Amino acid sequence: MRWKWLIKAASALCLWTAAQASLAETFEVGFYNYPPMMIEDGRRGIYQDILDELAELTGDRFDVQYLPYPRIGLLFEDGQLDIEPGVYPGWTQGRATPGLFSAPFGKVVDVLVFAPDKAFPVREPEDLRGKSVGMVRGYAYPELAPLIESGQLDRRNGLNEQQLLSMLARSRFDQIIVNKAVAQYNLMAIPEYKRLQIGDVISSYDVSMRVHPRHAAWLERLDEAIMQLKQQGVIDRIYARYGVHL
C-alpha cells in the first residue's frame, strides 16, 4: 500500500510539473550596461537578480540581450523585445507602442552628490541658484529646467555618471546630479569615492517592467510574483547586495 501511495504522489507531482511547464513562456528582455542595475560583465546586476527570482516563481524564462540603449526602444516598438525593465510609464508617453506596465518593483532616484566638505541642503530647486552642477548630457531634469533656461543654474554636462563621479572626486565639480543607486554602488566599490557625500533627492520615479502589449494576459501572473517578492523583502535584499538603499 505504501508503494502505491508513493507512486500516486510521484505521478501527481509529474503531472503538476508538466502543467506548470506548459504554462511557462519565454520572454526576450533588453538590457544595456548600466551598473549596478545591469552589469554586462558577468551578466549580473539588480535587474538580472530580480528576473532570476521571478523565473523561480512563475516558471517563465527570461532571455536577456545586452544592446546599445537606443536599440532597445526600437526593438520593443518592432515587437522583437518583450520586456524592458526599470521604466517609469511617463517616459514612454507619445511613443508608437508605449507598452503595458507591471506593478512597480523599484525606484529611479536622482540625487545630488558633493565633493568632500562641499555639501549643503537642497530642499527646493531655488537652493541651487547661482551654482554650477554636473549633469549627464541628454538627461532631462524637469524640476531644474526653469533655473537652467533662465541662466540661474549653470549646467555642466558629462558623458555619463561614471565620468561625473570621477570628475567630482578630482574636484573638477563641487556637485553633480546622478542616479542614487549608481552613486551608492560606486561609493562602495571605488576607494577614491569614499569621501564623496550623497545629498538630497532631486527627483524620484517608481519603475516597472515595460511589457509589450501582446503579453497583456501575462501581466497578472507577473504582478503577483512582483508583489510576493516585495512582501517577502526579496527585492530590498537584492538592492542591498549591491550597496543600494533607496
C-alpha positions in Angstrom: 0.0 0.0 0.0 2.8 2.4 0.9 4.5 1.9 -2.5 1.2 2.5 -4.3 0.7 5.8 -2.4 4.3 6.9 -3.3 3.7 6.1 -7.0 0.5 8.1 -7.0 2.1 11.0 -5.3 5.0 10.9 -7.8 2.6 10.8 -10.7 0.7 13.7 -9.4 3.9 15.7 -9.0 4.9 14.9 -12.5 1.5 16.0 -13.8 1.7 19.3 -11.9 5.2 19.9 -13.1 4.2 19.2 -16.7 1.2 21.6 -16.3 3.4 24.3 -15.0 5.9 23.8 -17.9 3.1 24.0 -20.4 2.1 27.5 -19.0 5.6 28.8 -18.9 6.7 31.3 -21.6 10.0 32.7 -22.8 10.4 36.5 -23.0 13.0 38.5 -24.8 14.4 41.2 -22.5 16.5 44.2 -23.5 19.4 45.2 -21.2 22.2 47.8 -21.6 25.3 48.0 -19.5 24.4 50.3 -16.6 25.8 49.1 -13.2 24.5 48.2 -10.7 21.2 47.7 -12.4 22.6 45.8 -15.4 26.2 44.6 -15.4 27.2 43.1 -18.7 30.5 41.7 -17.3 29.3 38.5 -15.7 25.7 39.2 -16.8 24.6 40.1 -13.3 23.1 43.1 -11.5 19.9 44.2 -9.7 17.6 43.6 -12.6 19.1 40.3 -13.5 18.7 39.1 -9.9 15.1 40.2 -9.9 14.4 38.4 -13.1 16.0 35.2 -11.7 13.7 35.4 -8.7 10.7 36.0 -11.0 11.6 33.0 -13.1 11.6 30.8 -10.0 8.1 32.0 -9.0 6.5 32.0 -12.5 8.4 29.2 -14.2 8.9 31.6 -17.1 12.3 32.1 -18.9 13.8 35.5 -19.5 16.3 35.6 -22.4 18.4 38.7 -21.7 20.2 40.5 -24.5 22.7 43.3 -23.9 22.2 46.0 -26.5 23.0 49.7 -27.2 20.4 51.7 -25.3 18.8 53.3 -28.4 18.2 49.9 -30.0 16.1 48.7 -27.0 13.3 51.1 -27.8 13.4 50.4 -31.5 13.3 46.6 -31.0 10.5 46.9 -28.5 8.5 49.0 -30.9 9.2 46.4 -33.6 8.0 43.6 -31.4 11.4 41.9 -31.2 11.7 42.6 -27.5 9.0 41.7 -24.9 10.3 43.4 -21.8 12.3 46.5 -20.8 12.9 46.6 -17.1 13.1 49.7 -14.9 10.8 52.1 -16.8 8.5 54.8 -15.5 5.3 54.9 -17.6 5.5 58.6 -18.1 8.8 58.2 -20.0 7.1 56.3 -22.9 4.1 58.6 -23.5 3.9 59.6 -27.1 5.7 56.6 -28.4 4.0 54.4 -31.0 4.0 51.5 -28.5 4.1 52.9 -25.0 3.8 49.4 -23.6 2.0 47.9 -20.6 3.4 48.2 -17.1 3.8 45.8 -14.3 3.3 46.7 -10.6 6.3 48.9 -9.6 9.3 47.0 -8.3 11.8 49.7 -7.6 12.6 53.4 -8.0 14.9 55.6 -10.1 16.1 58.4 -7.7 18.3 61.3 -8.8 20.3 62.9 -6.0 23.0 65.5 -5.6 26.5 64.2 -4.8 29.0 66.6 -3.4 32.8 66.8 -3.4 34.3 66.4 0.1 33.3 69.2 2.5 31.1 70.9 -0.1 27.7 69.6 0.9 24.7 71.8 1.7 21.0 71.2 2.0 18.8 71.5 -1.1 15.2 71.4 -0.2 13.9 73.1 -3.4 15.4 73.9 -6.8 16.0 77.5 -5.8 18.6 76.4 -3.4 20.8 75.7 -6.4 20.5 79.2 -7.8 23.9 80.6 -8.8 25.6 77.1 -8.6 27.4 75.1 -11.3 26.1 71.5 -11.4 27.4 68.5 -13.3 24.7 66.5 -15.1 24.6 63.7 -17.7 24.4 65.1 -21.2 21.0 64.5 -22.7 19.2 63.8 -19.4 16.2 66.0 -18.6 15.7 67.4 -15.2 12.2 69.0 -15.3 12.4 70.3 -11.7 15.5 72.3 -12.7 14.5 73.4 -16.2 13.3 76.9 -15.3 16.6 77.7 -13.5 18.7 76.3 -16.3 16.8 78.1 -19.0 17.0 81.4 -17.2 20.7 81.1 -16.6 20.4 81.0 -12.9 21.9 77.5 -12.7 25.0 76.6 -14.7 24.5 73.2 -16.2 27.9 71.4 -16.9 27.5 68.2 -19.0 29.4 65.0 -18.6 29.2 61.9 -20.9 27.8 59.7 -18.2 27.5 59.2 -14.4 30.9 57.4 -14.2 32.6 60.4 -15.7 30.8 62.8 -13.4 31.8 60.9 -10.3 35.4 60.7 -11.4 35.5 64.5 -12.1 33.8 65.1 -8.7 36.4 63.0 -6.9 39.1 65.1 -8.6 37.4 68.4 -7.5 36.5 69.3 -11.1 33.0 69.9 -9.8 31.6 70.8 -6.4 28.3 69.0 -7.0 26.7 66.7 -9.6 23.3 65.0 -10.1 23.4 61.2 -10.6 21.2 58.2 -10.1 21.3 57.3 -6.3 21.8 53.6 -7.0 24.8 54.3 -9.3 26.3 56.7 -6.6 25.9 54.2 -3.8 27.3 51.3 -5.8 30.4 53.3 -6.9 31.0 54.8 -3.4 31.0 51.2 -2.1 33.2 49.8 -4.8 35.8 52.6 -5.5 38.0 53.7 -2.6 38.7 57.1 -4.2 35.0 57.9 -3.9 34.6 57.2 -0.2 34.7 60.9 0.8 32.0 62.0 -1.7 28.8 62.9 0.0 25.3 61.9 -1.2 22.9 64.8 -0.7 19.2 65.5 -1.2 16.8 64.0 -3.7 16.1 65.9 -6.9 13.6 63.5 -8.4 12.1 60.1 -7.7 10.1 57.8 -10.0 8.5 54.4 -9.4 9.7 52.0 -12.1 8.2 48.8 -13.5 8.6 46.2 -16.2 7.6 47.6 -19.5 5.8 44.8 -21.3 4.8 44.5 -24.9 1.0 44.7 -25.3 0.8 41.3 -26.9 1.6 39.8 -23.5 -1.3 41.6 -21.7 -2.7 38.2 -20.4 0.6 37.5 -18.7 0.7 40.7 -16.6 -1.5 39.3 -13.8 1.0 36.5 -13.2 3.9 38.9 -13.3 2.3 41.3 -10.9 1.5 38.5 -8.4 5.1 37.4 -8.5 6.5 41.0 -8.0 4.2 41.7 -5.1 5.3 38.4 -3.5 8.9 39.4 -3.8 8.3 42.8 -2.4 6.3 41.5 0.6 9.0 39.0 1.4 11.7 41.6 1.3 13.5 39.9 -1.5 13.8 42.9 -3.7 15.1 45.1 -0.9 17.8 42.4 -0.2 18.8 42.3 -3.9 19.3 46.1 -3.9 21.3 45.9 -0.7 23.5 43.2 -2.2 24.9 46.0 -4.4 25.1 48.6 -1.7 21.9 50.3 -2.7 19.3 51.6 -0.2 16.6 53.8 -1.8 
